[in-house]
Amino acid sequence: MFTTHSSETAKPSSEQNDCLRSRYERVRQFTDYLCQPLATEDYVIQSMPDVSPTRWHLAHTTWFFETFVLKAFCPNYRPINQQYEYLFNSYYNSIGQQFARPNRGLLSRPTVAEIKQYRHSVDQLVCGLLEDPKAMDSSRFAEVMELGIQHEQQHQELMLTDIKHVFSCNPLLPAYCPGSPSDSSKKNSDGGLTDDFTSVPGARGLVSVGDATDHFVFDNERPRHQVYLQPFRLHTRLITNAQYLQFIKDGGYQRPELWLSLGWQAVQLESWRAPLYWFEVDGTWRYFTLSGAKPIDLSQPVCHVSFFEADAYARWRGCRLPLEAEWEVIAAEQPIAGNFVESGFYQPTAFGRGAQVQQLFGDVWEWTASPYVPYPGYAPAAGALGEYNGKFMCNQFVLRGGSCVSSVSHLRATYRNFFPPDARWQFTGIRLAEDDA
């Protein structure tokens, strides 16, 4: 669950209430906007166990508000459909059993139309609750509503990553957004073949990381605590397709000495020879994007690589991946600006020239060398919402910064994303670090 610094005593103001309703409606409408390019048939496909059908995302985010808002704050509330609690509960064991995740694509019913009606019905009830003075006088209600809004933004990102994988499995290689904006920044790029590292005074020794504000954060971003950092330097740019192609041409996927043991097993078992969505046609590399199949833009950041691939590439370069604390102390001094879902580009963009650290936010989630573990003093919240983050702190690695399909309003320097080390279908990329002797 998320926390706010003073949530036990502070009551939301009328201005905050109006903002909460506006943000709820805006986020729900944006989910509908992201579905506009889809045909009904697109909503129901599950192309692999990690991918959920678009229809399921629409239903699950609605189930979240029904379960944690309407049931909790509407007296004598009766669920719209009792079966939805089983079908659209993702992983909340405290709520009850869940329909198996790998089988979500087997459901032809409820129909897409029925799920859209479900969303409409829940929206009406939630908006009615947002007009109820008794509910709006509760700081707990505002907290859970905020969590639901942030949760929906996470699923908006998943909707795009999942439909990209679904479309990539179709031999027709359909485009989600054939008329997306062009990457106008690449004309200012040098192709990424010039390497620049920077060290930041103060980003060494005993530093503080994690959140200590009164604003929304997930519980895994707290408590704020101190860590000791050895002197280091961070690469000012993301690794580009041109740079990663050099790794491929040098036999990177055929050299076991570059890989962690589990990574090398994945290379062998999955026959990896390039990032996900790359394919060769007559000796020329192309990749699949949400705008369809295109020639690879060498100046754009490499994307859809696993932690194993990022780590192997760093080792090939004689560098390493940054620790999440190293990334955070530098990102904390940077504005949250860049290429996000609001741009409508849905693809990482090339960087411009310059010696400053660039693209810390947006474009690609950046793998770190840090395992996803609790901060010192962390404790999950009581109840079902305590399952939101804490129980996944095992066998995963932290990513930072957001991607081209993340919402700008959803990100901050302390945000900790996490995935298993072999995950590739997310918009994940590479930034290097090195020790500064």
Helices and strands as residue ranges (DSSP letters): E 2-3, H 14-35, G 40-44, H 54-65, I 66-70, H 71-73, H 84-87, G 101-106, H 112-129, H 133-136, H 139-168, G 184-188, E 197-198, E 205-209, E 217-218, G 219-221, E 225-229, E 232-235, H 241-249, G 252-254, G 256-258, H 261-270, E 278-281, E 284-289, E 292-295, H 307-316, H 324-331, G 341-343, E 365-371, G 384-387, G 390-392, E 397-400, G 408-410, E 417-419, E 428-429, E 433-435
